[in-house]
Amino acid sequence: MADVRPFRAVRYARPGAAVTAPPYDVIDDEAREALLSRDPHNVVHLTLEPDADVAGHRFRSWLAEGTLVRDERPAVWWLEQDFVGPDGVARSRAGLVVSLRAEPYSTREVLPHERTHAGPIEGRLRLLRATRAQLEPILLLYDSPAPLRRPTGACELEVGDARLWRLEGDQGVGTYFADVQLLIADGHHRYETAVAFAAEDGADRLLAVLVSTSDPGLEVFPTHRVFSGRPDIEPPGDTFATADQALTALGREPHVVPAMVLVRKGDVRLVRGVEGELDVEFVDRFGHDGIAYTADRDEAVRRVEDGEADCAFLLRPLLVSEVFDRARRGQTLPQKATYFFPKLDSGLLIHPVDP
């Protein structure tokens, strides 16, 4: 189903942590300033440049002066990321970095699982038009074994906890993924930007990292909800003395019924929804007024205890099978339904849209 190919990557001539950055949409103003000052060629000078035309000129200048170089021959890349998750457990996640054709969701080759907003797409589209390059990868999952194994020998590129091995040519991925359906894990807005650009320009390739659902390092973490100015949120539930006790009980709850821990100051409850809903669908029924999100459970509890918020919902992580099931049925989940960690660094590889 998916059109997957090798590509001629653009890379920094002198790679390193000084020129890479997290994805544009997780960088706040303070982090942006720190990254901009870290190195005059840090990738945020492209990904978060307010003027798209300036970013396009800068990208072409870096290529002309040799700051960025382009591979002579196409390749796929094996990517490994070592990380410690929000749960404190050390893991390693592996994926393939490839060129993917951007297809409308109607073809069912690539499936979304979260709802998007028009604003971010417009901004990313202006940047793509100006640079004619996919500056940041998106993360997609496939529900079958990996077609390749980890290469032997030293990696070609290592930055921080990320290691990349270059595998020249197709490596059989084109044939393998021709019968495979992909699920967007992270990067819905960037994918939809690529689809919109393909419709107006014809250039339809984007930078993708494909991870098998059987990869032992693949984990979905929860994003907890914190509400301010919402004294009306008072669902009934089983009372516990502490959040830790309630979370232990939550861990024993079956996934067929939505359940989560509600924390109010001096009040902790295990609350349940209606069978057939997912946890994120249950909590979404309380609306979005006064809502904030955090992956840090302790931070959510602290904000309630310190009086900064009225209440917090502590969620379980969704199962990957639950996400795939909803996507195959054509259903999207509320925003911040999943938290795939770690994020993919920007600046390791760049994919020009022109051959």
C-alpha positions in Angstrom: 0.0 0.0 0.0 2.7 2.5 1.0 5.1 3.9 -1.6 8.5 3.8 0.2 11.9 4.5 -1.5 15.5 5.3 -0.7 16.5 9.0 -1.0 19.5 11.2 -1.5 19.8 12.8 2.0 21.1 16.2 2.8 23.3 16.2 5.9 25.4 18.6 7.8 29.1 18.5 6.8 29.9 18.7 10.5 27.1 17.0 12.3 26.6 17.2 16.0 24.4 18.2 18.9 25.1 21.9 18.2 23.1 21.9 14.9 20.3 19.5 15.8 17.0 20.3 17.7 13.7 18.7 18.8 10.8 19.0 16.4 9.5 22.6 15.9 6.2 22.0 17.7 7.7 21.1 21.1 10.1 24.0 21.3 9.0 26.9 23.5 10.3 30.5 23.2 13.0 30.0 25.8 14.3 26.8 24.2 14.1 28.4 20.7 16.4 31.3 21.8 18.8 28.8 23.4 19.0 26.8 20.2 19.3 29.8 18.0 22.3 31.0 20.0 23.9 27.5 20.2 25.2 27.6 16.7 24.5 29.9 13.7 23.7 26.9 11.6 21.4 25.1 14.1 18.4 23.6 12.2 16.0 25.9 14.1 17.3 28.7 11.9 15.3 26.9 9.2 12.5 25.1 11.1 11.5 28.1 13.3 12.5 31.0 11.0 9.4 33.4 11.1 10.0 34.4 7.5 9.7 31.4 5.2 11.5 33.2 2.3 14.4 33.9 4.5 14.5 30.2 5.5 14.5 29.1 1.9 17.3 31.5 1.0 19.3 30.3 4.1 18.8 26.6 3.2 20.1 27.1 -0.4 23.0 29.2 0.9 24.1 26.5 3.4 24.1 24.0 0.5 26.1 26.3 -1.8 28.7 27.1 0.9 29.1 23.4 2.0 27.5 23.7 5.4 25.0 21.1 4.1 26.0 18.4 1.6 23.9 16.0 -0.4 24.5 12.3 -0.9 25.4 11.3 -4.4 23.4 8.0 -4.2 20.0 7.2 -2.7 19.8 5.1 0.5 17.6 4.0 3.3 18.9 4.5 6.9 18.7 2.4 10.0 18.0 4.6 13.0 18.5 3.6 16.7 17.6 5.9 19.6 18.5 5.1 23.2 16.3 6.8 25.7 14.9 6.8 29.2 11.2 7.1 29.1 8.9 9.2 31.4 8.5 6.0 33.5 12.3 5.9 34.2 13.0 2.8 32.1 15.9 2.7 29.7 15.0 1.4 26.2 16.2 1.5 22.6 13.9 2.0 19.6 14.8 1.2 16.0 13.3 2.4 12.7 14.0 2.9 9.0 14.4 6.4 7.6 12.9 6.5 4.1 11.3 8.6 1.5 7.5 8.2 1.6 4.9 9.3 -0.9 2.3 11.7 0.6 -1.1 10.3 -0.2 -4.5 11.6 0.9 -6.0 9.7 3.7 -8.8 8.5 1.4 -6.4 6.1 -0.2 -6.0 4.3 3.2 -2.3 3.8 2.6 -1.5 6.1 5.5 -3.9 6.4 8.4 -4.2 9.3 10.9 -5.2 8.8 14.5 -5.4 12.3 15.9 -7.4 15.4 14.9 -5.5 18.4 13.5 -5.9 22.2 13.1 -5.5 24.3 10.0 -3.2 26.9 11.6 0.0 24.8 11.9 -0.5 23.4 8.4 -0.6 26.9 6.8 2.7 27.8 8.5 4.4 24.6 7.6 3.2 24.9 4.0 4.8 28.3 3.5 8.1 26.9 4.8 7.9 23.9 2.5 7.2 26.1 -0.5 10.2 28.3 0.3 12.8 25.6 1.1 11.5 22.8 -1.1 12.8 20.4 1.5 11.3 18.2 4.2 13.3 19.5 7.1 11.9 17.2 9.8 10.9 13.5 9.8 7.5 12.2 10.9 7.1 8.9 12.8 4.9 6.1 11.4 4.1 2.6 12.6 3.5 -0.6 10.6 1.9 -3.7 12.1 4.4 -6.3 10.8 8.0 -7.4 11.4 10.9 -5.2 10.3 12.1 -6.1 6.8 15.7 -5.4 7.7 18.0 -6.1 10.7 20.4 -3.8 12.5 23.6 -3.4 10.4 26.8 -4.7 11.7 29.8 -2.5 12.1 30.2 1.2 13.1 27.4 3.6 12.4 27.9 6.4 9.9 26.3 9.1 12.0 26.0 9.5 15.8 24.6 12.5 17.5 23.6 12.3 21.2 21.6 9.1 21.7 20.8 8.6 18.0 22.8 6.4 15.7 22.4 6.1 11.9 23.6 3.4 9.5 23.4 4.1 5.8 22.1 1.2 3.6 22.7 2.0 0.0 19.9 1.4 -2.5 16.4 0.1 -2.1 17.2 -2.8 0.3 13.9 -4.4 -0.7 11.8 -1.9 1.2 9.8 -0.7 -1.8 8.4 -4.2 -2.4 7.9 -4.9 1.3 5.9 -1.8 2.1 3.9 -2.0 -1.1 1.5 -4.3 0.9 1.8 -2.5 4.3 -0.6 0.1 5.8 1.1 2.8 7.8 -0.2 4.7 10.9 1.0 8.2 11.7 2.3 8.1 15.3 3.7 11.7 15.4 3.6 14.4 12.8 0.0 14.6 11.5 0.3 18.3 10.7 3.5 17.8 8.7 2.0 14.9 6.8 -1.1 16.9 5.9 1.2 19.7 4.8 3.0 17.3 2.5 -0.3 16.2 1.0 -1.4 19.8 0.4 2.0 20.6 -1.2 1.8 17.6 -3.5 -1.6 18.7 -4.7 -0.4 22.1 -5.7 3.2 21.4 -6.8 3.3 17.7 -7.7 6.3 17.0 -5.5 5.0 14.3 -3.2 7.8 12.9 -1.2 8.4 13.3 2.6 10.9 12.3 5.2 9.6 9.4 7.3 10.8 7.1 10.1 9.0 3.7 10.0 8.9 1.7 13.3 7.4 -1.8 13.6 4.8 -2.3 16.3 6.8 -5.4 17.3 9.9 -3.3 18.1 10.7 -3.8 21.8 11.5 -0.2 22.3 8.2 1.1 21.0 6.1 2.6 23.9 3.1 4.8 24.1 3.1 7.1 27.1 0.0 9.0 28.5 -0.5 12.7 28.4 -2.3 13.8 31.6 -5.0 16.5 31.7 -4.9 19.4 34.1 -7.9 21.7 34.5 -8.1 25.2 35.9 -11.3 27.1 36.6 -13.3 24.0 36.5 -15.0 23.3 39.8 -17.8 21.6 37.9 -15.7 18.5 37.2 -17.0 16.1 39.9 -17.5 12.6 38.5 -18.2 9.8 41.0 -15.6 7.2 41.7 -13.8 5.0 44.3 -12.0 7.1 46.9 -8.3 6.6 47.7 -6.0 8.1 50.3 -3.2 8.9 47.8 -2.7 9.2 44.1 -0.1 6.4 44.2 -2.7 4.0 45.7 -5.3 5.0 43.1 -2.7 4.5 40.3 -1.9 1.0 41.6 -5.6 0.2 41.5 -5.8 1.8 38.0 -3.1 -0.6 36.8 -5.4 -3.6 37.6 -8.4 -2.2 35.7 -9.3 -3.9 32.4 -8.9 -1.8 29.2 -12.5 -2.7 28.0 -13.8 0.0 30.3 -12.2 3.5 30.4 -10.7 4.4 33.8 -8.4 7.1 35.2 -7.5 8.8 38.4 -9.0 12.1 39.3 -7.0 14.3 41.7 -8.5 17.2 43.5 -7.0 18.9 46.5 -7.7 16.5 49.4 -9.7 14.1 47.1 -8.4 11.3 45.0 -10.8 9.0 43.0 -10.6 6.2 40.5 -13.3 7.0 38.0 -14.7 4.9 35.2 -16.5 5.5 32.0 -18.7 3.5 29.6 -17.6 0.3 28.0 -16.5 0.8 24.4 -14.8 4.2 25.0 -11.1 4.7 25.3 -9.7 6.6 28.3 -8.9 9.7 26.2 -12.4 9.7 24.7 -13.9 9.5 28.3 -11.9 12.5 29.6 -12.6 14.4 26.4 -16.3 14.6 27.4 -15.3 17.1 30.1 -14.4 19.6 27.3 -11.3 21.7 26.8 -12.1 24.8 28.8 -9.2 25.5 31.2 -7.3 22.4 30.0 -3.5 21.9 30.0 -1.5 18.9 29.2 1.6 17.3 30.7 3.4 14.0 30.4 4.7 14.4 33.9 2.4 12.7 36.4 4.1 14.3 39.4 3.8 17.7 37.8 0.1 17.2 37.3 -0.5 16.3 41.0 1.7 19.1 42.2 -0.2 21.8 40.3 -3.4 20.6 42.0 -1.9 20.4 45.5 -0.3 23.9 45.1 -3.7 25.4 44.1 -2.6 26.2 40.5 -5.3 23.9 39.1 -8.7 22.6 40.2 -8.1 19.0 39.2 -6.0 16.6 37.2 -6.8 13.4 35.3 -4.0 10.8 35.4 -4.3 8.5 32.4 -3.1 5.1 31.4 -1.1 4.8 28.1 -3.2 3.7 25.2 -2.3 0.3 23.6 -0.9 0.5 20.1 -3.5 -2.0 19.1 -6.2 0.4 20.3 -4.8 3.2 18.2 -4.5 1.1 15.1 -8.0 -0.3 15.6 -9.6 3.2 15.7 -7.5 4.4 12.7 -8.6 1.4 10.6 -12.2 2.1 11.4 -11.7 5.7 10.1 -12.0 7.2 13.6 -9.7 9.9 15.0 -8.9 10.4 18.6 -8.7 13.7 20.6 -5.6 15.8 20.4 -2.8 14.6 22.8 -4.3 11.1 22.8 -0.8 9.6 22.5 2.7 10.5 23.5 5.3 8.6 21.5 8.7 9.1 23.1 11.4 9.9 22.2 10.7 12.5 19.6 12.7 12.4 16.4 15.5 15.0 16.2 15.6 17.5 13.4 18.8 18.1 11.6 20.2 14.6 11.3 18.9 14.0 7.7 16.9 16.4 5.4 14.9 15.3 2.4 14.8 17.7 -0.6 11.5 17.3 -2.5 13.3 17.7 -5.8 15.3 14.7 -7.2 
